[in-house]
């Protein structure tokens, strides 16, 4: 008995979305069973052939069910990873914004207390460092 792959099924296309192929694979098990007359002929030729065929079909169905279950677990895991990525990015934006606000607050403090030259040096160096950090972050390869 040969297994029918999605590309061998009539009407299937290689461009079909994965979800549609998985759905058709779960339903294809019953189409693989031989006709009753054919099973009787096989049973006469080889004792236990019918049971072996049914066992193979059941094993194939269990494998497909397990693959689908694993696919569902993978999708749940991917959603959790996406949420963790979102939280980490938001935390980075908040921490960066707070650091920049604190940096500007210290520069304003210098200017308010008559130390404009250190404030200008601090602002110039800080702007260069922040610009370098932004450029480096955007040019980083994933």
N, C-alpha and C positions, 0 to 999 in steps of 0.2 A: 504494500500500500504506500503510495507516495503522497506526501503532504502537498497541499495546494497553497502556493504562496500568493500574496495579494497581486503580484504582477502577472500571475498565470490565470487569475480569475477573469472571466469574460466581463468586459465593460470597465475594468479597472484601468486607471491611468497612473503613470509615475508621478504626475503633478498633484495627485490627490492629497489633501491635508492628512496629517498623521492620525488625527482623531477619527476621521472617517474610515481609514484602513483598520484601525484597532476595533471599531465597532463591527465592521464586516468580518473580521477575523474571529470575533467571539461567536458570531452566528454561523460560521462556516462548518462547524463540527458536524452537524447533522447531515449536511450535504455530502460529507465524505463517507458516510456509512453506505455499504453496498445494499443493493436490493435484496429482498428476502430470498428470492430464487438463487441469486448469486452466492449468498451466504450459505445456503443449503448445499450447493455444489462444492464450495470450498470445504465445508465441514465433512463431506463424504471423502474428499481427497486427502485432507489433513485434519486429523482429529484435534479438536480444540481451537480451530482457526477462528471460529466466530467469537469465542471468548477473548482470544488474543487481539482480534480487531477491536472489539469493544474496549478492552483494557488500553490499547494504544490511543483510541479516540478520547477516552477519559483522561489519560495522562496528558494528552495534548491540550484538552480543555483546562485541566488544572494548571498547566504551565502558562497558558494564556491568561487565566485568572490571576495567577501570581504576578505575571508581568504587569498587568493592569493595576494591581494593588501597589506594586512598587512604583509605577508611574505616578499614581495618586500621592504616595508618600513623598516622592521627589518634588512634586508640585507644591505640596505643603511646605517642604523644606526651603524651596526657592522663594516662596512668599515670605517666610520668616527671615531669610537672608536679605531680601529686599527691604524689609522693614528695619532690620538692624543697620543696613547701609544708610537708610534715610535718617534714622536717629543719630548715627555717628556724624553724618554730614551736617545736620542741623546743630548738633553740639559744637562742631568745629566752627560753624558760622557764628554762633552765639559767643563762643570763647574768643574768636578773632575780633568780633565787634567790641566786646568788652575790653580786650587788650588795646585796641585802637583808641577807644574812648578814654581809657586810663592814660594812655600815652599823650593824647591831646590835652587832657586835664593837667598833667604834670608840666607840659610846655606852657599852658596858660598860667599856671602857678608861678613859673619862672618869670614870665612877662609881667605879671601883676606885682611882683616883688623887685622889679628893677633889674633883672638879670636877662636882658633881651639877647645878648650875644650867646650865652650858653643855650638859651631856648632856640635860637636860630640854628645853631650847630646840631642840637638834638633833633629838631624837626627835619633838617636836611638829611642827616644820617638815617633817621627813622623812615622818611619817605623812600629813600633809596633802598633800604632793607625790605620794606613792605612791597615795593615794586618788584624787587628781585624775587621775593617769595611768591608773589602772584604769577609772575612770568614762569617761574620754575614749576609751579603747581599746574599751570595750564598746558605746559609743554611736556609734562610727564606722560609716558606711555603706560597704558593699563597692563 
